Amino acid sequence: MASQRVFAAVVIAVIGILAVIVGVVYLTVDAKSLPSFMGQIHGDVAHRSLRGIVALVIGVLLLAGGLGLFAYKPRPSA
């Protein structure tokens, strides 16, 4: 049971790290320079700040959830 919890915590934390990376890319790279799978807009020099902020928030929440799941210790049954 504990190994499944640790595996789930690692998967959630990795997804959170990826979401944080995507958020940073959205906030730092111009919209015309984004990779095509991230929604490239030709001729636009603005940043995708709303998507970046949402990705950062989701990433931080997933990281916190993964760490919480990893640190959780169930009480021994009586």
N, C-alpha and C positions, 0 to 999 in steps of 0.2 A: 504494500500500500504506500509506503513512504517513497519508494523509487518512482512510482507513478506521479506522486506529488512533486518530487524534485524534477522529473522530466517535464511536467507541465509548467513548473516555475521557470525552467531554462527556456522553454519554447516561448513563453509569454515575454520574458525579459529580452530575448533576441528580437522578437517582433517589435518590442518597445524601442530598442536601440535602432532598428531600421527606420522606424517612424520618426525618431529624433533626427536621424541623418537626412531623411527626406525633407523634414521641416527646415533644417538648416540650408539645404540646397534651394528650396523654394524661396527662402528669405535672402539669399546671397547672390543668386544667379538671375540675370535678366530673363524675362519671359521668352525672348527670341532665342536664347541660348540654351534653354532647357532641353533635355533629351526628349525625343518624340513620345515616349510612353508616359511622360509627365505633363503633357499638354502644351506643347510648344506653340507660341504665337509669333508669326513672322512680322517683323517691322515694329514690334512693341518693345520698348525699353523698360517698362515697369516690372516690378517684382510681383509675384503671386503671394502677397502678404497674408491674406485670409487663409489660404490653403496651408501656408507655412505655419501660421499660429495654431491652426487646428491640428496639424500633424505633430507639432511640438507638444501640445496639451495631451493628445492621445498617447504619444510616446512616453511622456512622463507618467501618466496614469498606468500604462501597461508595465513600465519599469517598477513602479511602486507596488502594483499587484503581484508581479513576479517575485519581488523581494519579500513581500509579505507572505506569499504562499511558501516560499523557501524557508522563511524563519518560523513559520507556524509549527508549534509543537502541541499535539493533542494531549489532553489530560489523561492520565492513566485511569482506566475504569476500576471501580472499587471492588 
